[in-house]
Amino acid sequence: MTGILYQYGSRHVAKNWPHSKHNPHPKRHRLLLPREKDILSGRKFVMVVGDSHLRAFVDNITPIGNHNDSSGKEALAFGFMSTPGARASHLMADVRGEVLPKGLVPDMVCLIAPGNNLEASLSIAQAGEEFRQLLLAVKLRWTNVFVLDFPRRIDGKKDQRYQELLAVEYETQAGDLGVIYRREMTKDSWLEWLCYWCPDKVHLSDDFGMPRMLEMFVRLTRPVSPQMDH
């Protein structure tokens, strides 16, 4: 197992998705909702919003599976809104424009902080303001929102110090709006073990990185609400 930890994992060939209907310069976009029977059975609906890091879940490359609470009941039903290549403004347009089935409202929303603003924004301050507008749009539409830090790219195009500055800016903006910003993506061995990454050094691997991210979603969305007191 030790040798595997220091080898890059694998990532599927991207499938052809439809273009978003909500962006003036549309990115590819897909929405995956839980099965109706899972919602009707009383499982908590968790919506995860983000960019290409969610592709493996939407395309069922990394199976979502069942997630039970301590009583053994299936408690969580995940949905994913993924816009590959999206900066914060693209995600904001999709959050505002996406239509969910009548009566289907997430019990909790996890927003993956937009790492694409590392290159799309001219400055940390500009990225922070764009993120703030995105988070306001998410909060306006849904309650019980938290943010998960973006996976750090390790391709060398942006050094880790600059990426940390962006994360600090995002965390500050989230705090100003009363939203928890979770730093799990910089904890433990994410940057130490290559198996969590695919060879492009930007995306998490389907075989190791994505299953661990799913475990993180399960842990962070249960059993207590992550919303801060105002």
Phi, psi and omega in degrees: 000325183301318179297323180297324183301332184254023173238143179297144174279191183248161176217138183291158173289130185299132177279160182277109180262158174289159176284150175296142177269000191248357182248140178297328174240082197295137169267167171292147187203139173215148177241126176246121181254156177296160175294145182302321182294331178291321178292316182294335180281357176096008179291143180288128183271115178249119178261130177248126183246130180185197186256219187291346178296345181263000184306316185297329177286314183297320181272005178061029173286317172255104185299142180281317176071192180255147183227111188262149173275184186295340179274354179093357180277146176289114192253335188242139173232115185266142169235152183227132173245110188238130177230091182303137179079004186284136165269180185301321182293326176293315179298322179299317179297320180289322177298318180289324189265339184293135181254123176264155177305146182305130178086353181268108183233127179299139172284335180206145179235128175251116176262121174280120181305136186285099179290340181294342176290350173305321181253333185284332183265149180281338182206165176298319181298317179296317178298320180297318179292321178295320177296320179301316179295322176298312182295323176298319179295319179295315181293328179292327182272321186229156175255172177058063184250141167221163182245136173254129180307148181285145175298133181286128175284146184238024182274357177087353181290328173230122184290164185296329179294317178294320179296324177293322177298320178294318179298320178297319178297314178300316182297322178296314179297317179298316179299321178298332181263007177075030182242135178292136175245112185270133185258021185302333184289349177248008179267165172057234192247021183304318183268353183266326186256115184294338183299338180285351185240152173268170187299341178286350176065018179240319184258151175288149181283148180294326188272335180234312185293313184291318175301324178290323177298320178298317176302323179294316178303314182299315182293320185282340183259011180208141004257355186250156178289136180273001185291137179281155173284141178268000000 
